[in-house]
């Protein structure tokens, strides 16, 4: 007759299983989220690039609205962009489609009162990503535009934390009739310095991480590496 396990042996075994689970499950969940978020970034880039290309074919950029006239911006967006994208929600100069507080890659605050979307167009994709777009004419995202164009920020996990550039928020710019990742026109050393927790360039640290992710097959960057 086989000897049954004693209560003490069962409790010890369960304790060992619990310890192993506590060690391995968080790491496994982190890896699952990493793979999922990388896939969403790739999907979002594809969705937004197709939207921009289709809108440009309809002469959207020739009719770009500059400034804060929301009636004009709404008509422009609804005419040229909305037909080419499936959204769960659109915010016309109001909050609710992009995080109110956004951090740079070094942890400093980029803004804390919902500037992105407060005076422009933002929307929520059907996959839950938050998108903010605005007229754009400088190189803060690491792209040197040829005149006024469109800059886009995408939060790949919606309003969930960390709401941080390079971790869940990524930058894109429409240039030369295509949508390119933030950091596209920068050198590798500039990209690495910007996409870092030690970034010292001030605002918009982390915007070049988009280029780094694309270079690595849409794998999300690990800061400083």
C-alpha positions in Angstrom: 0.0 0.0 0.0 1.4 3.4 -1.0 2.0 5.9 1.7 -0.2 9.0 1.4 1.3 12.5 1.6 1.1 14.0 5.0 -0.6 17.4 5.5 2.8 18.9 6.2 4.2 17.6 3.0 1.3 18.9 1.0 1.6 22.4 2.6 5.4 22.4 1.9 4.8 21.5 -1.7 2.1 24.2 -2.1 4.4 26.7 -0.5 7.2 25.8 -3.0 4.7 26.1 -5.9 3.6 29.5 -4.6 7.1 30.8 -4.3 8.0 29.7 -7.9 4.8 31.3 -9.2 5.5 34.5 -7.4 8.9 34.6 -9.1 8.0 33.5 -12.6 4.4 34.8 -13.2 5.2 38.6 -13.0 8.1 38.1 -15.4 6.0 36.1 -17.8 3.2 38.8 -17.7 5.8 41.5 -18.4 7.0 39.6 -21.5 3.4 39.1 -22.7 2.7 42.8 -22.4 5.9 43.6 -24.2 5.1 41.4 -27.1 1.5 42.7 -27.2 2.6 46.4 -27.1 5.2 45.9 -29.8 2.5 44.4 -32.0 0.2 47.3 -31.3 2.9 49.8 -32.2 3.4 48.1 -35.6 -0.4 48.0 -36.2 -0.9 51.6 -35.3 1.9 52.7 -37.6 0.3 50.8 -40.4 -3.1 52.2 -39.7 -2.0 55.8 -39.4 0.4 55.6 -42.4 -2.4 54.3 -44.6 -4.7 57.1 -43.3 -2.1 59.8 -44.1 -1.3 58.4 -47.6 -5.0 58.2 -48.5 -5.7 61.7 -47.1 -2.7 63.1 -49.0 -4.0 61.5 -52.2 -7.1 63.6 -51.7 -5.0 66.8 -51.3 -5.4 67.0 -47.5 -1.9 68.5 -47.0 -2.7 71.2 -49.7 -5.7 72.2 -47.5 -4.0 71.9 -44.1 -5.6 74.0 -41.4 -3.1 75.9 -39.4 -4.2 77.5 -36.1 -7.0 76.8 -33.6 -10.2 77.3 -35.5 -11.9 74.1 -34.5 -14.7 74.4 -37.0 -12.2 74.5 -39.8 -10.1 71.7 -38.3 -13.2 69.5 -37.7 -14.3 69.9 -41.3 -10.8 69.2 -42.6 -10.4 66.1 -40.5 -13.9 64.8 -41.3 -13.3 65.4 -45.0 -9.8 64.0 -45.5 -9.0 61.6 -42.7 -12.1 60.2 -41.1 -13.2 58.3 -44.3 -9.9 56.3 -44.1 -9.8 55.3 -40.4 -12.0 53.3 -38.0 -12.3 55.1 -34.7 -14.2 54.5 -31.4 -14.2 58.2 -30.6 -13.1 61.6 -31.9 -12.4 64.6 -29.7 -12.6 68.0 -31.4 -10.5 70.2 -29.1 -11.7 68.5 -26.0 -10.2 66.1 -23.5 -10.9 62.3 -23.4 -8.9 61.0 -26.3 -5.4 61.4 -25.0 -3.7 61.3 -21.6 -3.9 64.6 -19.7 -0.4 64.1 -18.2 2.6 62.9 -20.3 6.2 62.3 -19.2 9.4 62.5 -21.1 11.7 59.4 -21.2 13.7 60.8 -18.3 10.7 61.0 -16.1 10.3 64.8 -16.3 6.8 66.2 -17.2 6.2 67.1 -20.8 2.8 68.5 -19.9 0.2 68.0 -17.2 -2.9 69.7 -18.3 -4.0 67.9 -21.5 -2.3 70.1 -24.0 -2.3 67.4 -26.7 -5.8 67.4 -28.0 -7.0 70.4 -26.0 -6.9 72.7 -29.0 -6.6 70.2 -31.9 -7.9 66.8 -33.0 -7.4 63.6 -31.1 -9.2 60.2 -31.4 -9.3 56.7 -30.1 -8.7 53.8 -32.5 -10.8 50.7 -32.4 -7.9 48.8 -30.8 -7.8 51.2 -27.9 -4.8 53.4 -28.9 -5.1 57.1 -28.3 -4.0 59.4 -31.1 -3.3 63.2 -31.1 -2.5 65.0 -34.3 -1.6 68.7 -35.0 0.0 71.0 -37.6 3.7 70.8 -37.2 6.7 72.7 -38.5 9.8 72.1 -36.5 12.1 69.2 -35.7 11.2 68.5 -32.0 10.3 64.9 -33.0 13.6 64.3 -34.7 12.2 64.8 -38.2 13.1 67.8 -40.3 9.8 68.7 -42.1 9.7 70.5 -45.4 7.4 73.2 -44.3 4.2 72.8 -42.2 3.0 69.3 -41.9 1.3 66.9 -39.5 2.8 65.6 -36.2 1.2 62.7 -34.4 1.6 61.2 -30.9 0.2 57.7 -30.3 -0.4 56.1 -26.9 -0.5 52.4 -27.6 -2.2 51.4 -24.4 -4.7 54.3 -24.1 -4.9 56.1 -20.8 -3.0 53.4 -18.9 0.3 54.2 -17.3 3.1 55.1 -17.7 2.0 57.6 -20.4 5.6 58.2 -21.2 7.5 59.0 -24.4 9.3 55.9 -25.7 7.5 53.5 -23.4 3.9 53.7 -24.5 3.7 57.0 -26.3 5.4 57.3 -29.8 5.9 60.1 -32.3 5.4 60.2 -36.0 5.6 63.0 -38.6 4.3 63.2 -42.2 7.2 64.0 -44.5 7.9 63.5 -48.2 4.4 62.0 -48.8 4.9 59.3 -46.1 4.5 58.9 -42.4 7.9 58.5 -40.7 8.9 57.6 -37.1 10.2 60.2 -34.6 13.9 60.3 -34.9 13.9 59.5 -38.6 16.3 62.2 -39.5 18.7 61.8 -36.6 22.0 60.0 -36.3 22.2 56.8 -34.3 24.1 58.5 -31.5 21.4 61.2 -31.3 18.7 58.6 -31.2 20.3 56.6 -28.4 20.9 59.8 -26.4 17.2 60.9 -26.8 15.8 57.4 -26.2 17.2 57.1 -22.7 16.2 57.6 -19.1 19.3 59.8 -18.9 18.2 62.1 -21.7 19.3 65.7 -20.9 17.9 67.6 -23.9 14.8 68.8 -22.1 11.3 68.5 -23.5 10.5 65.7 -25.9 13.1 63.2 -24.6 11.9 59.8 -25.9 10.4 61.0 -29.2 13.3 59.3 -31.1 12.4 56.0 -29.6 10.0 55.4 -32.4 12.8 55.2 -34.9 14.7 52.9 -32.6 11.7 50.6 -32.3 11.2 50.4 -36.1 14.9 49.7 -36.6 14.6 46.8 -34.2 11.5 45.2 -35.9 9.0 47.1 -33.7 10.5 45.8 -30.5 10.0 48.5 -27.9 13.3 50.1 -26.8 14.9 49.4 -23.5 16.2 52.7 -22.3 19.9 53.2 -22.5 20.4 50.0 -24.5 
